[in-house]
Amino acid sequence: RANNVFYIELDNYINNKLVLEIAIKALNNIAGLNSLVSILLVFRTYLRINIDSALSLNIITRANTI
Protein backbone atom coordinates (compact mmCIF):
# COMPACT_ATOMS: atom_id res chain seq x y z
CA ARG A 1 0.00 0.00 0.00
CA ALA A 2 2.80 2.43 0.88
CA ASN A 3 4.49 1.56 -2.40
CA ASN A 4 1.36 2.61 -4.30
CA VAL A 5 1.12 5.92 -2.44
CA PHE A 6 4.75 6.79 -3.16
CA TYR A 7 4.40 5.64 -6.76
CA ILE A 8 1.36 7.84 -7.38
CA GLU A 9 2.87 10.89 -5.67
CA LEU A 10 6.38 10.59 -7.17
CA ASP A 11 5.65 8.97 -10.55
CA ASN A 12 7.06 11.84 -12.61
CA TYR A 13 10.19 12.26 -10.52
CA ILE A 14 11.76 8.85 -9.78
CA ASN A 15 11.77 5.29 -11.11
CA ASN A 16 10.03 2.19 -9.71
CA LYS A 17 13.12 0.86 -7.93
CA LEU A 18 13.52 4.07 -5.94
CA VAL A 19 9.81 4.13 -5.07
CA LEU A 20 10.07 0.60 -3.68
CA GLU A 21 13.23 1.49 -1.77
CA ILE A 22 11.51 4.52 -0.17
CA ALA A 23 8.46 2.45 0.79
CA ILE A 24 10.60 -0.25 2.40
CA LYS A 25 12.70 2.31 4.26
CA ALA A 26 9.52 3.96 5.57
CA LEU A 27 8.17 0.59 6.74
CA ASN A 28 11.51 -0.22 8.33
CA ASN A 29 11.44 3.03 10.30
CA ILE A 30 7.85 2.42 11.47
CA ALA A 31 8.31 -1.21 12.59
CA GLY A 32 9.11 -1.60 16.28
CA LEU A 33 10.75 -4.35 18.28
CA ASN A 34 7.36 -5.95 18.91
CA SER A 35 7.06 -6.73 15.20
CA LEU A 36 10.30 -8.63 14.70
CA VAL A 37 9.00 -10.70 11.76
CA SER A 38 8.11 -7.53 9.84
CA ILE A 39 11.54 -6.07 10.51
CA LEU A 40 13.29 -9.21 9.26
CA LEU A 41 11.20 -9.23 6.10
CA VAL A 42 12.02 -5.58 5.53
CA PHE A 43 15.73 -6.19 5.96
CA ARG A 44 15.73 -9.12 3.51
CA THR A 45 13.93 -7.07 0.90
CA TYR A 46 15.96 -3.96 1.60
CA LEU A 47 19.22 -5.86 1.25
CA ARG A 48 18.12 -7.37 -2.07
CA ILE A 49 17.29 -3.93 -3.44
CA ASN A 50 20.68 -2.59 -2.39
CA ILE A 51 22.76 -5.64 -3.32
CA ASP A 52 25.16 -3.46 -5.32
CA SER A 53 25.39 -0.72 -2.71
CA ALA A 54 27.52 -0.73 0.40
CA LEU A 55 25.53 -1.09 3.60
CA SER A 56 25.30 1.98 5.76
CA LEU A 57 26.42 1.78 9.38
CA ASN A 58 22.81 2.34 10.46
CA ILE A 59 21.60 -0.81 8.66
CA ILE A 60 24.48 -2.91 10.00
CA THR A 61 23.78 -1.71 13.55
CA ARG A 62 20.07 -2.55 13.27
CA ALA A 63 20.81 -6.00 11.81
CA ASN A 64 23.29 -6.77 14.60
CA THR A 65 20.77 -5.66 17.22
CA ILE A 66 18.19 -8.10 15.91
C-alpha positions in Angstrom: 0.0 0.0 0.0 2.8 2.4 0.9 4.5 1.6 -2.4 1.4 2.6 -4.3 1.1 5.9 -2.4 4.8 6.8 -3.2 4.4 5.6 -6.8 1.4 7.8 -7.4 2.9 10.9 -5.7 6.4 10.6 -7.2 5.7 9.0 -10.5 7.1 11.8 -12.6 10.2 12.3 -10.5 11.8 8.9 -9.8 11.8 5.3 -11.1 10.0 2.2 -9.7 13.1 0.9 -7.9 13.5 4.1 -5.9 9.8 4.1 -5.1 10.1 0.6 -3.7 13.2 1.5 -1.8 11.5 4.5 -0.2 8.5 2.4 0.8 10.6 -0.2 2.4 12.7 2.3 4.3 9.5 4.0 5.6 8.2 0.6 6.7 11.5 -0.2 8.3 11.4 3.0 10.3 7.9 2.4 11.5 8.3 -1.2 12.6 9.1 -1.6 16.3 10.8 -4.4 18.3 7.4 -5.9 18.9 7.1 -6.7 15.2 10.3 -8.6 14.7 9.0 -10.7 11.8 8.1 -7.5 9.8 11.5 -6.1 10.5 13.3 -9.2 9.3 11.2 -9.2 6.1 12.0 -5.6 5.5 15.7 -6.2 6.0 15.7 -9.1 3.5 13.9 -7.1 0.9 16.0 -4.0 1.6 19.2 -5.9 1.2 18.1 -7.4 -2.1 17.3 -3.9 -3.4 20.7 -2.6 -2.4 22.8 -5.6 -3.3 25.2 -3.5 -5.3 25.4 -0.7 -2.7 27.5 -0.7 0.4 25.5 -1.1 3.6 25.3 2.0 5.8 26.4 1.8 9.4 22.8 2.3 10.5 21.6 -0.8 8.7 24.5 -2.9 10.0 23.8 -1.7 13.6 20.1 -2.6 13.3 20.8 -6.0 11.8 23.3 -6.8 14.6 20.8 -5.7 17.2 18.2 -8.1 15.9 
